[in-house]
């Protein structure tokens, strides 16, 4: 079945970014000149997923406003003769059809995905986490969809991390899939997954393969999540449900694969990583990049010990 729907969890309180997120959803914090969540919706749209469901909370109305038309602002920009800015604010409303449902309580990522059940129905769908921004030049989601179409079941994105950092992620035991199984992908990039653990101790991690924030899921995940109790942190963990999917027969919608990602990823999950993401994307910005990079080099050279 063709995948057309994406789910973007956006109900977190953003406490790491207080006081900036006291009145502004963390998803709207700008990464250069674009809110973080717009990068994610753009990615879904590029992959052909034009039906996007946001899992929000009661303080997140501004996110929906961002993806709506701003007729008064558009009229002002039109009168001023500023077509580039006019196109920029219109583009966010044209990326996809945006829907929203509220997560009633902060019960974990698994619960947030379960909130999408009524909207998604019995179709396969993608989940994109807003803390992971994937560069537009790297077709990770498109590759994951191709793996789902060839091999069925569900697919997660994987990244190799230093062993001492694996406890920050979900980790998976993995077996390479024959490269001929999914033509067009880089050799050695598709794995069959078995044992998954959420944020394991370093000594107990099944591998150095970390699960990052992109998933393509079979709808059977909803029935698995409904039967998944609280795990680490007292929350319903999506990783726990994925571990059970790996044991379900492919004919019943089970089976789990991973796509190894080696491209450009920008982490906006905490303040330091957010600043790194801003700098890296600013350096590549088509209008600001050259001047910003020159200034940054001068700043670093003139600031020994910073």
C-alpha positions as CSV (number, residue, x, y, z in Angstrom):
1,X,0.0,0.0,0.0
2,X,1.3,3.4,-0.9
3,X,2.4,5.5,2.1
4,X,0.8,9.0,2.2
5,X,0.6,9.8,5.9
6,X,3.1,11.1,8.3
7,X,2.8,11.5,12.1
8,X,4.9,14.2,13.9
9,X,4.8,14.1,17.7
10,X,4.9,17.6,19.0
11,X,3.4,17.5,22.5
12,X,6.6,18.0,24.6
13,X,6.9,20.9,27.0
14,X,10.4,21.9,25.9
15,X,11.6,22.3,29.5
16,X,15.3,22.2,28.4
17,X,14.8,25.5,26.6
18,X,13.1,27.5,29.3
19,X,12.4,30.4,29.6
20,X,12.3,30.6,25.7
21,X,9.6,28.0,25.6
22,X,7.4,29.4,28.4
23,X,5.0,30.9,25.8
24,X,6.4,29.5,22.5
25,X,6.3,25.9,21.5
26,X,9.9,24.5,21.2
27,X,9.0,23.2,17.8
28,X,8.7,26.8,16.6
29,X,12.2,27.8,17.7
30,X,14.0,29.0,14.6
31,X,16.8,27.1,13.1
32,X,18.3,30.1,11.2
33,X,15.1,31.5,9.6
34,X,12.8,28.4,9.6
35,X,11.0,26.8,12.6
36,X,12.4,23.4,13.5
37,X,9.1,21.6,12.8
38,X,8.9,23.1,9.3
39,X,12.1,21.3,8.3
40,X,10.4,18.0,9.4
41,X,7.1,18.7,7.5
42,X,9.2,19.7,4.4
43,X,11.0,16.3,4.7
44,X,7.7,14.4,4.8
45,X,6.4,16.4,1.8
46,X,9.5,15.7,-0.3
47,X,9.0,12.0,0.3
48,X,5.4,12.3,-1.0
49,X,3.7,12.3,2.4
50,X,1.3,15.2,2.1
51,X,-1.1,14.2,4.9
52,X,0.6,15.2,8.1
53,X,-0.9,14.6,11.6
54,X,0.6,16.6,14.5
55,X,0.4,15.1,17.9
56,X,0.1,18.2,20.1
57,X,-0.8,19.5,23.5
58,X,-3.0,22.3,24.8
59,X,-0.3,24.9,24.5
60,X,0.6,24.2,20.9
61,X,-1.9,26.1,18.9
62,X,0.7,28.4,17.4
63,X,2.1,25.4,15.5
64,X,-1.1,25.0,13.6
65,X,-1.2,28.8,13.0
66,X,2.3,28.5,11.4
67,X,1.0,26.1,8.8
68,X,-2.1,28.1,8.1
69,X,-2.5,31.1,5.7
70,X,-1.8,34.5,7.1
71,X,-4.0,36.6,4.9
72,X,-3.3,39.9,6.7
73,X,0.5,39.5,6.5
74,X,0.3,38.3,3.0
75,X,-1.6,41.5,2.0
76,X,1.0,43.7,3.6
77,X,3.9,42.0,1.9
78,X,2.0,42.1,-1.4
79,X,1.4,45.8,-1.0
80,X,5.1,46.4,-0.2
81,X,6.2,44.4,-3.3
82,X,8.2,41.8,-1.4
83,X,7.5,38.6,-3.5
84,X,10.3,36.5,-1.9
85,X,9.0,37.0,1.7
86,X,5.4,36.5,0.5
87,X,6.4,33.2,-1.1
88,X,8.2,32.1,2.0
89,X,5.2,32.5,4.3
90,X,2.9,30.9,1.8
91,X,5.1,27.9,1.3
92,X,4.5,26.5,4.8
93,X,0.8,26.4,4.2
94,X,1.3,24.5,0.9
95,X,3.6,21.8,2.1
96,X,0.9,19.4,3.2
97,X,-2.6,19.0,4.6
98,X,-2.1,19.5,8.3
99,X,-4.2,17.7,10.9
100,X,-3.8,17.7,14.7
101,X,-4.8,15.6,17.7
102,X,-4.0,16.2,21.3
103,X,-2.1,13.8,23.5
104,X,-4.0,13.9,26.7
105,X,-1.1,13.1,29.0
106,X,2.7,12.9,28.7
107,X,2.8,9.1,28.6
108,X,5.7,8.5,26.2
109,X,6.4,8.3,22.5
110,X,4.5,5.0,22.1
111,X,1.4,6.6,23.5
112,X,1.9,9.6,21.2
113,X,2.0,7.3,18.2
114,X,-1.1,5.5,19.5
115,X,-3.0,8.8,19.4
116,X,-2.7,8.7,15.6
117,X,-4.7,5.4,15.3
118,X,-8.0,7.0,14.3
119,X,-6.4,9.2,11.7
120,X,-4.1,6.6,10.2
121,X,-6.5,3.7,10.2
122,X,-5.2,0.5,8.5
123,X,-2.5,2.2,6.4
124,X,1.3,2.1,6.8
125,X,2.6,5.5,7.9
126,X,5.8,7.4,8.8
127,X,6.7,8.9,12.2
128,X,9.1,11.8,12.2
129,X,10.5,13.2,15.4
130,X,11.1,16.9,15.5
131,X,14.3,16.8,17.4
132,X,16.1,15.1,14.5
133,X,16.4,17.3,11.4
134,X,17.6,15.4,8.3
135,X,19.3,17.4,5.6
136,X,17.3,17.9,2.4
137,X,20.2,16.5,0.4
138,X,19.9,13.1,2.1
139,X,16.9,11.0,1.1
140,X,16.6,8.9,4.3
141,X,12.8,8.8,4.5
142,X,12.5,7.9,0.8
143,X,15.0,5.0,1.2
144,X,13.0,3.8,4.3
145,X,9.8,3.8,2.3
146,X,11.5,1.8,-0.5
147,X,12.6,-0.8,2.1
148,X,9.1,-1.1,3.4
149,X,7.7,-1.5,-0.2
150,X,10.2,-4.3,-0.9
151,X,10.4,-6.1,2.4
152,X,7.2,-5.2,4.2
153,X,6.8,-4.9,7.9
154,X,8.2,-1.8,9.7
155,X,11.4,0.1,9.2
156,X,13.5,2.3,11.5
157,X,16.5,4.6,10.9
158,X,19.8,3.6,12.3
159,X,23.0,5.4,13.0
160,X,26.3,4.2,14.4
161,X,27.4,6.0,17.5
162,X,30.4,5.7,19.8
163,X,29.8,2.8,22.2
164,X,29.8,5.0,25.3
165,X,26.9,7.0,23.9
166,X,24.6,4.1,23.1
167,X,22.7,4.5,26.4
168,X,21.2,7.7,25.0
169,X,19.3,5.8,22.3
170,X,17.4,2.7,21.6
171,X,19.7,0.0,20.4
172,X,19.2,-2.9,18.1
173,X,20.8,-6.3,17.3
174,X,21.1,-6.4,13.5
175,X,21.9,-8.7,10.6
176,X,22.8,-7.4,7.1
177,X,20.3,-8.0,4.4
178,X,21.4,-9.0,0.9
179,X,22.1,-5.8,-1.1
180,X,20.0,-7.2,-4.0
181,X,16.9,-7.2,-1.8
182,X,16.5,-3.4,-2.1
183,X,18.1,-2.1,-5.3
184,X,19.4,1.5,-5.4
185,X,20.4,1.8,-1.7
186,X,24.0,1.9,-0.6
187,X,25.7,-1.5,-0.1
188,X,25.5,-2.6,3.5
189,X,22.8,-0.2,4.6
190,X,19.8,-2.5,5.2
191,X,19.6,-4.7,8.3
192,X,17.1,-7.2,9.7
193,X,16.6,-6.3,13.4
194,X,15.8,-8.6,16.3
195,X,16.6,-7.6,19.8
196,X,15.9,-4.0,20.7
197,X,16.5,-2.2,24.0
198,X,15.6,1.3,25.0
199,X,18.6,3.3,26.4
200,X,20.6,0.2,27.5
201,X,23.6,0.2,29.8
202,X,26.7,0.3,27.7
203,X,27.7,-3.2,28.6
204,X,24.3,-4.6,27.8
205,X,23.7,-2.8,24.4
206,X,23.2,-5.3,21.6
207,X,25.3,-3.2,19.1
208,X,26.5,0.3,18.4
209,X,23.5,0.8,16.1
210,X,21.3,3.5,17.5
211,X,17.7,4.1,16.5
212,X,17.1,7.7,15.4
213,X,13.9,9.6,14.9
214,X,12.5,8.3,11.7
215,X,10.1,5.3,11.5
216,X,8.0,3.7,8.8
217,X,5.4,1.6,10.5
218,X,2.9,-1.1,9.6
219,X,-0.5,-0.4,11.2
220,X,-0.3,-3.5,13.3
221,X,1.9,-1.4,15.6
222,X,-1.3,0.1,17.0
223,X,-2.6,-3.2,18.4
224,X,0.9,-3.9,19.7
225,X,1.0,-0.5,21.4
226,X,-2.4,-1.1,23.0
227,X,-0.9,-4.2,24.6
228,X,2.4,-2.6,25.7
229,X,2.7,-1.5,29.3
230,X,4.8,1.3,30.7
231,X,8.5,0.7,30.3
232,X,11.6,2.8,31.0
233,X,10.7,6.0,32.8
234,X,7.2,4.7,33.4
235,X,6.2,5.6,29.8
236,X,4.9,3.6,26.9
237,X,8.1,3.2,24.8
238,X,7.8,2.8,21.1
239,X,11.1,0.8,21.2
240,X,9.3,-1.8,23.3
241,X,6.6,-2.2,20.7
242,X,9.1,-2.4,17.9
243,X,10.9,-5.2,19.7
244,X,7.6,-7.1,19.6
245,X,7.0,-6.3,16.0
246,X,10.3,-8.0,15.2
247,X,8.9,-11.3,16.5
248,X,5.6,-11.1,14.5
249,X,5.4,-13.0,11.2
250,X,5.7,-10.8,8.1
251,X,2.4,-12.1,6.8
252,X,0.7,-10.5,9.8
253,X,2.4,-7.2,9.3
254,X,5.4,-8.0,11.4
255,X,9.1,-8.0,10.7
256,X,11.5,-5.1,11.4
257,X,14.3,-3.7,9.3
258,X,16.7,-0.8,9.7
259,X,18.3,1.6,7.2
260,X,21.7,2.8,8.2
261,X,22.0,6.6,7.9
262,X,25.4,8.2,7.3
263,X,24.3,11.6,6.1
264,X,23.8,15.0,7.6
265,X,21.7,15.1,10.8
266,X,21.0,18.1,13.0
267,X,20.0,17.4,16.6
268,X,17.9,20.1,18.2
269,X,17.2,18.1,21.4
270,X,19.1,20.2,23.8
271,X,20.6,23.7,23.9
272,X,24.2,22.9,22.8
273,X,23.1,20.6,20.0
274,X,20.5,23.2,18.9
275,X,23.2,25.8,18.6
276,X,25.4,23.4,16.6
277,X,22.5,22.8,14.2
278,X,21.9,26.6,13.8
279,X,25.6,27.1,13.0
280,X,25.8,24.2,10.5
281,X,22.7,25.2,8.6
282,X,23.6,28.9,8.7
283,X,27.0,28.0,7.1
284,X,25.1,26.3,4.2
285,X,22.4,28.9,3.9
286,X,22.1,30.1,0.2
287,X,21.9,33.8,1.2
288,X,23.8,34.0,4.5
289,X,26.3,31.1,4.3
290,X,29.3,32.7,2.8
291,X,29.2,35.9,4.9
292,X,28.4,34.0,8.0
293,X,31.2,31.4,7.5
294,X,33.7,34.2,7.0
295,X,32.6,36.0,10.2
296,X,32.6,32.7,12.1
297,X,36.2,31.9,11.0
298,X,37.3,35.4,12.1
299,X,35.5,35.1,15.4
300,X,37.1,31.8,16.2
301,X,40.5,32.9,15.2
302,X,40.3,36.0,17.3
303,X,38.9,34.2,20.4
304,X,41.6,31.8,21.7
305,X,40.4,29.6,24.5
306,X,36.7,29.9,23.7
